[in-house]
Amino acid sequence: MKIIAFYQFQNFGSLIILLHFLSNLDQNIAVTVRTIYCFKSDTRGNEEAVEVIKNALSTVLVHYYPLAGRLTISSEGKLIVDCTGEGAVFVEAEANCGIEEIGDITKPDPVTLGKLVYDIPGAKNILEIPPLVAQVTKFKCGGFVLGLCMNHCMFDGLGAMEFVNSWGETARGLPLKVPPFLDRSILKARNPPKIESLHHEFAEIQDISDTSKLYEEEMLYRSFCFDPEKLQHLKEKVMADGVLKKCTTFESLSAFVWKSRTQALRMKPNQKTKLLFAVDGRPRFEP
């Protein structure tokens, strides 16, 4: 694998908003998310794919202009996007193998994933990583992989897919089916504050087990696939003692994974911990 080109695409649209507001919800999920999209080909015929994808990114950034900015901290100590127009990062790479050699893409090997998604050299925190980093890797067979690194504070899963779809529509010369709505001011806290309930999910938990030291060790990554048979076995094991009359697949798998994590972090018996789940709030909003 070798990098053969590096670009930064600036947004040449009209920058009406210089500072892009991020809500309190966004502040809590400011982590980078890496994804890959694989496109196989039986014959070499995708020589123009990289150029098309690259040009489409330059165009679609006019609609998604915050992605061409940089994350920064406001005077209030909040994470915001400074719409500087510095540009999203686009990298072109070549692999000296066929796309089938990357293995099962449903369970990507972390080492392989690291080669297909570009890492900003020397970046120490999210403020030093552009909101959008894209890498297109061409394979000898004609296939290619689009690897993306995006900050979760910019998109949730649905929003990220809408961006990718818009990028694809632009590449095909089509108008955007779902133009982005970027104004998040509806999610601003009320002024003055009106506290109606306590949010214990944000309460700090004392780390009496000193688990932070474990992160100084080298991290090992593994993927585990739970097929229907394993999930059914897990549910049966959960209800074997008769304490529970029913248990969903989601509940049994969540408990199993959380118990395993607790053991891996060597938590003390009296260590408090919490498990949170994200849900899509769109259907629950009443504007």
N, C-alpha and C positions, 0 to 999 in steps of 0.2 A: 504494500500500500504506500503510495506517495502522493503528496500534495503537489498539484501542478499549477494552481492558480488561486489567488486570494483577492476578494473584492469587498468593498464596503459601499453599499447602495444607499445613497442619500435620498431623502424625500424632497422632491422638487415641487410639491404642492404648496398651497397657501397655509402657512402655520398660523392659524387664528389663535389657538390656545398654546401658550408657551409652557405652562406647567399643567400636567395632566393629573387630576385628582385620583387618588386610590383610596378606597373605603377602608374602614376598620377591619372588615372581613378580609380584604386583600392583604392587609398588614400581617396577618397570621399565616399566610400561605406563600410567603415570598421565597420559594425554593425553585431550583431549576428542574425541569422535567425533560427527559430525553426520549425521543421516539424515532422509530425508523419505518419507512415505507418502501417496500421492495417491489420492483417492476421487472418481471422476468421477460426474456426474449429468446425465441428459438433461433433467430437469425440476427446478424449484426445489421441493425437498421435504425439505431437510436443515436446516430452521431450528432444530430441537431438537438437532442433532448436537453442537454445541459444549457445550451444557448437559449432555448425557448423558456426553460424554467427560470433562468437568470433574468431575462428581460421581463418576464411576467412578474417577478418579485419586485423589480424596480417600479413597475406600474401599479401593482396592488398596494404598495406602501403609501401611495397617495391617500388611499382610503383608510389605511391602518397606520397613520403617521406616528403615533406614540412608539411603535416598534422601531422607528429610526432614531429614537431619543436614547437617553441614558437614565438609569435609576439614580436617585440621589435622596438626601435627607433634607426635609424642609426646616424652616426656622422653628417649627413646632415640634421637631423631632420625629416627624412622620415620613414614611416612604412615599415619594412621588416620582413622576416621570418628567424630566426636563427635556422638552421637545427640541433638542439642539439640532436635529437633522444630521447628526454624525453618521448615521447609517446603520442598517443591519449588516451582519457579516455573512458573506457567501463564499464558500470554499469549493473548489473543484478538485477531485482526487481520482486516481486510477488504481485499480487492483489487478495484480498479475495472476488472476484466477477467475473461474466461473462463479456466478452468483450462488450456485447450489452448494458451493464449498463453505459458505458461512453457516450452514447447518439449519436447524429448526428455528425459523424466525419467530415462532410462537413462544419459544423459550430462549431468547438471545443470550449468548454467553457474554458476561460483562466485559471481558477483554475485547471480544469482537465488536461489541456495541461501542466501546471506547474509540475504536478505529473508524467507525462509521459516523460518529457524531463529533464534530470538532470541539476541542477544548481550547479556550483562550489561554495562551501561555502566560504563566505567572499570576493569573487572577487569584486573589486571596479571598474575595468575598463577592456577593452578588452585585455590589455597586461597580465592580470592575468587569462584569460580564454583560454584554449588550442584551436587551430583552429578547432579541431573536438572532440565533446563529444557525445557519443552514449549510449543509455539506451534501454535494451530489458526488457519489462514487460510481465511476463507470467500471464495468467488468468486461472481461475478454469475450464473453458470450454475447454481449450486446445489451445485457440487462443493466440496471442501475438501481442504486439505493439513495433515497432522500433521507438524510438524517437531520433532525431538528433538535435544537436545545432552546427551550422557551421558559421564561419565568412564569410560574403559576399565578403570580399577582396580576399578570396581564390577561390570562385566559383561564377558565376552567376547561374541563374536557370538551364540553359542547362548543364553547367559544373557540377553542383551538381548532376543532374540526370545521367550524364555519370559516375560519381563516384559511385553512388548507383548501377547502372547497372553493373559496373565492379566488385563491391563487390559481387553482386548476382551471376555473372558468376564464380567468384572465389569459391564461396560456392558450386556451382554445378560441380566444377572441370573442367571448360571450360577455354580456353584462352581468353584474353581480346579482345573483338570485336573492341573496340576503345581505343587503348593504349593512355595514356595522353601525351600531349606535354606541358611541363612545362615552357619552356623558353619564358619569356615575354619581352625580350630585344628589340623586334621589336617595342614595345610601348614606348621606352625611348624617352625623349625629345631630339630634335636635339641640337648639340653642335658645334658651337655657336647657340643660339636660333634663330629661323626664324619665327617671328610672322606674320601670314597672316590674322588673324581675331581676333576680341575681343570676349572673352567668358563671356558674361554678366551673364550667369547662375551661375558663381562662385563669382560674386560680392557680397560683404557683404551688408546686409540691416540693417539699424539702427532699433533697437527694441524700438520704441517710445511708444509702448503700454505696455511695461514691461511684456510681456507674459511669460518670464522665471520664474517669481514668481509662476505662476500657476502649474508648475511642482513640486513645493514643496508640493502641496496638494496630497492626496491619489488619485491614478489613478483608474478610473472605465473603464472596458472593456466590450464592447458589439459587437455582430456580427449581421449584417443586411443582409438579403437576398432579392435581387431585382429580382423577377420573371419576365417573359416576359410581363405580364399584367401591372405590376408597371412601367417597363421601357417604355412601350408604352404610359402610362398615363403621365409620366414625359416629354417625347418628345412633346406630345400634349400641355402640359402646357407651355413649353418653347416657342412654336410657336403660342400660342393663341392670342398674341397682334399683330401678322402680321409683326413684325419687321424682323424676320428671315423667309426665304422661305424654308430652309431645315436645319436639325440639326441631326447629327448622334447620335446613342445611347451612344457612348463613350464620345462625347462632352457634351451631356446633363447630364449624370451621373457625369462626372468629375466636371462640374460647380456646380451641386447640392451638392456634397460632399465637394468641396472647400468652398462654401458659408457657409455650416454648420460648417466647421472647423473654419472659420473666426469668426463666431458668438460665438462658444464655447470658443475661445481664447480671446473674448471680445476686439477685435482690434479697435483702434480708426479709425474714418472715413478717415484720411489722412495717415494711416499706409500702407506702400508699402509691397507687398508680391509677391511671385513667386511660380509657380506650374511647376515642371519639370517632364518629362516622360523619362524613360529609354527605349532604343531600342537596338535590337541586331545588333551590328556592323559587324558581320562576313561577311554577303553577300556584305557589302560595302567596304571591304578592297581590295586593289590591292597591294599585296606583291611585 
